[in-house]
Amino acid sequence: MRVVVVGGTGNISLGVVKALLEFGHEVTVYNRGTTDLRGEGLADEALPHGVRVLRGDRNDRAAFEATMRGERFDAAVDMICFDAADAESDLRAFPEVEHFVNISSVATLGGEPAELPMAAASPRRPGDAYALGKAAADEVFAAAHARGELPLTVFMPAQTWGRQPRILRQLGFESTWIDRIRRGLPILVAHDGQLIWSHCHADDAGVGIAAAVGRPGCVGQTYIITRFELATWRDYHEQIASAVGRPAVFVDAPADLLIGAWPEGTGLLARESRWNRIYDLSPIRRDIPEFQPKIALAEAAPEMIRRLDARGLIPDARSDPAEDRIIASLDRLGKELAPEAPVA
Ligand SMILES: NC(=O)c1ccc[n+]([C@@H]2O[C@H](COP(=O)([O-])OP(=O)(O)OC[C@H]3O[C@@H](n4cnc5c(N)ncnc54)[C@H](OP(=O)(O)O)[C@@H]3O)[C@@H](O)[C@H]2O)c1
């Protein structure tokens, strides 16, 4: 098929593009040309040969829609649809594609799970601006599909890593914790790091997404996409620590205490990672057998860390004393709070 990928050169995007080529599609990407994978330390990760490039900003709606309508694509994959306005623009840009694939997010399911495992059909409870925007876009596409106007497939990735400019942790999105491990400093975790977190390499996710393109059985379906293996936060942190070459030293503290004492460092904990994140992957297993995630975090981590170091993106832990301060005051803070309730 002639497939256009809106985006195409970033984290998950590049995985999708590489896999689409492997599946024999003709691939065009549409992006601004500001992401330079070679410049970002991914020396071997330029856009593969054979990919056609269209330059433009999807926020320049008129130009984006005119460019897309001037082409003849059989399928479109939008990697970077973030709100209802983006989705409505896609409807105008791709009025006649045989297959449209949108990349949503498990963030639309919200924080505390309504049920476990969380499924694509679980209640949507978006809790922040990002999730609200993604959920609103999903609604626009679902309505068009229900009207018979859009042959739609939706993917909801959980955390998908590989080429991102940071490596998150249970508490939040900053990469300083990697320098703490390097220096032998302890890192804070909640629930003793025993909660389940689901994550996946961008190239593995790319195969799953690309394999759906043009598959009639995938039309009308929504798939959560992440690794099949269940892993705890302890596993996650230890896999990164193994790449750093130092053991991770954990200090456990109640989630409420951490969120109250360190709001700027606990964004992910407050939003998602204070609960088990277990997903129903039976739909993707059923319909997309090509999706067989195989890249372990420990395997990819050395390259991810090398790349962040090369770009100076792992802050020096000594410049941020907040975590040491909280660890030092845990005894006092802990007495002010009841013990942590068990999580389902
Ligand atoms: N990564 C995760 O953990 C995760 C989890 C859940 C859901 N998701 C969803 O997965 C999707 C992909 O996320 P990702 O972080 O991996 O991103 P990505 O696929 O790396 O997307 C970035 C791509 O979009 C292009 N781009 C960005 N802004 C653009 C614009 N205004 N106009 C045209 N092209 C533009 C970039 O190239 P230029 O900069 O050159 O334009 C690049 O090719 C997103 O929808 C995200 O919400 C990701």
The ligand as an SDF file (V2000), in Angstrom:
LIG
                    3D

 48 52  0  0  0  0  0  0  0  0999 V2000
    6.3240    7.3260   23.8000 N   0  0  0  0  0  0  0  0  0  0  0  0
    5.4260    6.9590   24.6710 C   0  0  0  0  0  0  0  0  0  0  0  0
    5.7380    6.5050   25.7940 O   0  0  0  0  0  0  0  0  0  0  0  0
    3.9590    7.0740   24.3180 C   0  0  0  0  0  0  0  0  0  0  0  0
    3.0170    6.4970   25.1900 C   0  0  0  0  0  0  0  0  0  0  0  0
    1.6640    6.5850   24.8520 C   0  0  0  0  0  0  0  0  0  0  0  0
    1.2860    7.2120   23.6830 C   0  0  0  0  0  0  0  0  0  0  0  0
    2.2300    7.7670   22.8670 N   0  0  0  0  0  0  0  0  0  0  0  0
    1.7950    8.4260   21.6370 C   0  0  0  0  0  0  0  0  0  0  0  0
    2.5810    7.9170   20.5790 O   0  0  0  0  0  0  0  0  0  0  0  0
    2.7240    8.9020   19.5790 C   0  0  0  0  0  0  0  0  0  0  0  0
    4.1500    8.9700   19.1680 C   0  0  0  0  0  0  0  0  0  0  0  0
    4.8810    9.4610   20.2660 O   0  0  0  0  0  0  0  0  0  0  0  0
    6.4570    9.5980   20.1730 P   0  0  0  0  0  0  0  0  0  0  0  0
    6.8780   10.3800   21.3600 O   0  0  0  0  0  0  0  0  0  0  0  0
    7.0680    8.3140   19.8920 O   0  0  0  0  0  0  0  0  0  0  0  0
    6.5760   10.5940   18.9480 O   0  0  0  0  0  0  0  0  0  0  0  0
    7.1830   10.3010   17.5420 P   0  0  0  0  0  0  0  0  0  0  0  0
    6.5490    9.1910   16.9010 O   0  0  0  0  0  0  0  0  0  0  0  0
    8.6050   10.3640   17.7860 O   0  0  0  0  0  0  0  0  0  0  0  0
    6.6810   11.6660   16.8060 O   0  0  0  0  0  0  0  0  0  0  0  0
    7.4790   12.6980   16.5020 C   0  0  0  0  0  0  0  0  0  0  0  0
    7.4330   12.8460   14.9660 C   0  0  0  0  0  0  0  0  0  0  0  0
    6.4590   13.8250   14.6220 O   0  0  0  0  0  0  0  0  0  0  0  0
    7.0660   14.8590   13.8770 C   0  0  0  0  0  0  0  0  0  0  0  0
    6.3690   16.0960   14.2460 N   0  0  0  0  0  0  0  0  0  0  0  0
    6.2620   16.6150   15.5020 C   0  0  0  0  0  0  0  0  0  0  0  0
    5.5050   17.7460   15.4520 N   0  0  0  0  0  0  0  0  0  0  0  0
    5.1240   17.9000   14.1620 C   0  0  0  0  0  0  0  0  0  0  0  0
    4.3160   18.8600   13.4920 C   0  0  0  0  0  0  0  0  0  0  0  0
    3.7510   19.8960   14.1410 N   0  0  0  0  0  0  0  0  0  0  0  0
    4.0990   18.7170   12.1540 N   0  0  0  0  0  0  0  0  0  0  0  0
    4.6660   17.6860   11.4800 C   0  0  0  0  0  0  0  0  0  0  0  0
    5.4440   16.7370   12.0640 N   0  0  0  0  0  0  0  0  0  0  0  0
    5.6690   16.8620   13.3910 C   0  0  0  0  0  0  0  0  0  0  0  0
    8.5320   14.7920   14.2620 C   0  0  0  0  0  0  0  0  0  0  0  0
    9.3750   15.2980   13.2640 O   0  0  0  0  0  0  0  0  0  0  0  0
    9.7680   16.8730   13.2250 P   0  0  0  0  0  0  0  0  0  0  0  0
   10.1590   17.2360   14.6290 O   0  0  0  0  0  0  0  0  0  0  0  0
   10.9090   16.9070   12.2700 O   0  0  0  0  0  0  0  0  0  0  0  0
    8.5710   17.6070   12.7330 O   0  0  0  0  0  0  0  0  0  0  0  0
    8.7130   13.2900   14.3520 C   0  0  0  0  0  0  0  0  0  0  0  0
    8.8060   12.7320   13.0640 O   0  0  0  0  0  0  0  0  0  0  0  0
    2.1350   10.1870   20.1510 C   0  0  0  0  0  0  0  0  0  0  0  0
    0.8420   10.3550   19.6180 O   0  0  0  0  0  0  0  0  0  0  0  0
    2.0520    9.9190   21.6430 C   0  0  0  0  0  0  0  0  0  0  0  0
    0.9680   10.6370   22.2440 O   0  0  0  0  0  0  0  0  0  0  0  0
    3.5520    7.7060   23.1630 C   0  0  0  0  0  0  0  0  0  0  0  0
  1  2  1  0
  2  3  2  0
  2  4  1  0
  4  5  1  0
  4 48  2  0
  5  6  2  0
  6  7  1  0
  7  8  2  0
  8  9  1  0
  8 48  1  0
  9 10  1  0
  9 46  1  0
 10 11  1  0
 11 12  1  0
 11 44  1  0
 12 13  1  0
 13 14  1  0
 14 15  2  0
 14 16  1  0
 14 17  1  0
 17 18  1  0
 18 19  2  0
 18 20  1  0
 18 21  1  0
 21 22  1  0
 22 23  1  0
 23 24  1  0
 23 42  1  0
 24 25  1  0
 25 26  1  0
 25 36  1  0
 26 27  1  0
 26 35  1  0
 27 28  2  0
 28 29  1  0
 29 30  1  0
 29 35  2  0
 30 31  1  0
 30 32  2  0
 32 33  1  0
 33 34  2  0
 34 35  1  0
 36 37  1  0
 36 42  1  0
 37 38  1  0
 38 39  2  0
 38 40  1  0
 38 41  1  0
 42 43  1  0
 44 45  1  0
 44 46  1  0
 46 47  1  0
M  CHG  2   8   1  16  -1
M  END
$$$$
